[in-house]
Amino acid sequence: MVSPVLIRPLLAIIVTAVLIGIVATIYRSGSHDQPPVQSALQQLPQNIDIALNKARFSEIRDGSVIWELLADHVEYDKSADVAHLSGILMEFVRSRSSGSVTVTAEHGDYYSSNNDIRLNGEVHVQTEDGISFDTDTIEYSSVKSRFKTSDKILFRQQRLNLSAVGMEMDVRNQRVHFNRAIDAVVAGSAPRQTIPPTSVKKSVRKMEKRLVKKAKKRRKGNK
């Protein structure tokens, strides 16, 4: 016969053993139903090394910031040395010869090796001096400081509204060159008509002269 003194310790040991067995059974059954938790790196696509939210990029030349780019989301592919961007806001800093330039786009790619950028999806460009245009895709060359697209664009500058296919714009002086025939309208003028790029160049050059005069006044004011 078991002594009453030993009954309580024995009961405690038995209860503890039963509880441990129950917990172990529950853990084993649950581990079969749920896959192991993956790390953040394992959850990324195989070609993506790093994923970030709210990232900032910039180009610095001769000690001065040329442009800054903010992206809502970034996925960096190390093997291709390219950052895939989404939710893009890009701003070119105002210079002595021209005003600032603001660019927005849904998506884009940034190549850190040469600071080139490709944008796509509702690309909108707006300059401080009144030029704006919209297109589907556009490329920025850091070496040339130039935007280029072969897509259709909708261009606006003061009273001039036009559509064209293919365009280049030098960011440094904000001069624009159109590649193909243009459908243009000047507010208060004749009805809409298709005109060759050479004719539009004359109108754009007149506006460029006005911008140059503004830039000269701006430089004098900064002295």
N, C-alpha and C positions, 0 to 999 in steps of 0.2 A: 504494500500500500504506500502510495506516494505521500510524503509528508506535506501538511498544509503550508508549511513555510516555502516549499518549492513550487507550489501550484501557480502562483502569480508570475514568477520569472519564466516558467515554461509556457504559460499562455502568451506572455509578451513576445517570446521567441517565435511561437507558432504564428501569431498575427502578423509579425514583421515579415516572416518568410512568405506568407500568403500574399501580402501587399506587393512584395518585390516580384513575385511570380506574375501577378496581374499586370503591373507596370511593364514588365519585360514582354508579355504577350501583346499588349496594346502597341508598344513601340515596333515590334516585329511586323504586326499586321499593317500598321500605318506606313512603314517604310516601303512596303510592296506597292501601295496604292499611289504614292507620290514620288516623282522623280527627284533625284538629288538637286539641290539648289545650285545653279550655275553662277560663277562670278561674273562681274560686269564685262570683263574682257572676253569670256566665253560666249556671251550673248551677242557680241558684235558680229556682223558679216565677216566671212573669212578674209576678204580683201581690205577690211578696215582695221586699222591699228588703234586709233584713238577717236572717241566721240565726245564733243564738248557742246555746251550751251552758252550763248552770249560770249562769243569770241571776238577779238579785235586784231586786225592786221594793219600794217602801215608800210610805206616806202619812204626811206630817208635818203636824200641825195645831197652831198656836200654840206652835211650838218643841218639841213632843213627838211621838214616833213612835206612831202609832195602830196600824199593822200592818206586817208584813214578809211578803213572798211570795218563795219560792224556786221556780224552775222548772228542770227538767232540760234542757228545750229550748224555745227561743223563736224564732218567725218573725214579723218585724215588717212589717206592710203600711202603708207610709207614706201611700198615697192614702186609706185608710180610717182612718188614725190608730188602729190596733188591733194589739195584740201577741197572737198565737196561742200559747198555752202548752200544755205537756204535762209530766206528772210534777210535780204541784203540791203544795207544802206552804206553808200560810198561817197566820200566828200573830198574834193580836191581843194587844197588851200588856196586862198586868194593870193595873187602875185602882183608885182608892180605893173605888168603888162595886161593882165586880164583879171576878171572877177572869179569868184569861187564857182565850182561845178558840183552839183549833187546828183547822184545816180541811185536809183532803186531798182530791184529786180527780185523775182521769186527764188531763182536758183543761180548757181554759178560755180566755177572752178578757179582756184587760185594756185598758181605754180610758183613756189617759193624760189626755185632756182633762177628765175629771170624776172619775177614780179609781174608776169603777164596774167591777165584775168579774162575769163570768158563768162558772159552773163546770158541768161535765157529766162523767158517767162515774164511778160508784162514789163519790159525794160523801159524806164522813163528817165530822161536826162533833162536837167534844168540848170541853166547858167544864171549867174547873178545879173548879167547884162541883158537878159530877156529872151535868150534862145531856149527852146524846149523841143524835144521830139520823143516819139514813142516807136518802139520796134519789138520784134520777138526775140532776136538774139543780137549780141554785139561783142566784139573783142577789143580789149585794151592792150596795146603794146607799150611796155615801159620804156624801151629803147627809143621809140619814136614819139612817145607821149601823145598817142593818137588812138581814137576810137575808130572802128571799122565794122561795117555790116554789109552783107549782100542781100538782106531781106528788105521787104517793103517798110518804109518809114512814113510817119506823119510828122511834119516839121512845121514849127511856128516861130515867127520872129516879128514882133510888132504887128503891122497890118498884113504881113505875108503869111499865108497858110498854103502848104503844098504837100503832095504825096509823091514819093519817088521810090525807085528800087536801087538800093546800093548807095552808101554814103560813107565819107570819111570826115572826121573832125579833129583838127589839131587842138589839143587842150591848152597849149601854151599861148596861142593867139586866137583860138576859137574860130578859125576859118573853116568853112565847110565846102566840101566838094561832092557833087552828086554824079552818079555813074550813068543813069539812064533817063529816058524821057520823063517829064514831070507834069503833073496835073496841079496847076497853081491858081490861087485866087488872092488878089490884093483887095482888102476891104475898101468899098466905095468905088471899085473899078468895073471893067466889063465883066460879063458872066464867065464862069469857069471854063478854062480851055487848057489843052495839052500843049506845052511848049518845050523846046529843047533845052538841055542843061545850060548851053552857052548863054541863052537869054536870061535865065534865072541868075546866072553868075553876076550879071551886071547889077541886078537888084540887090543881091547879097553883098557885092563889093561896096555898094553905096552905104549899106547898113554897117559893113565892117569899118568903113572910114569914120562913121559916127562913133563906133565903139572905140576906135583908136584915139579920137579926140577926147572921149570920156576918160580913157586910160591916162592920157597925158595930163589932163586936169587932175586926175587922182594922184599921179606922181608928184605934181607940183604941190598939192595939198598935204602930201605926206612929208615933204621937205621941211 
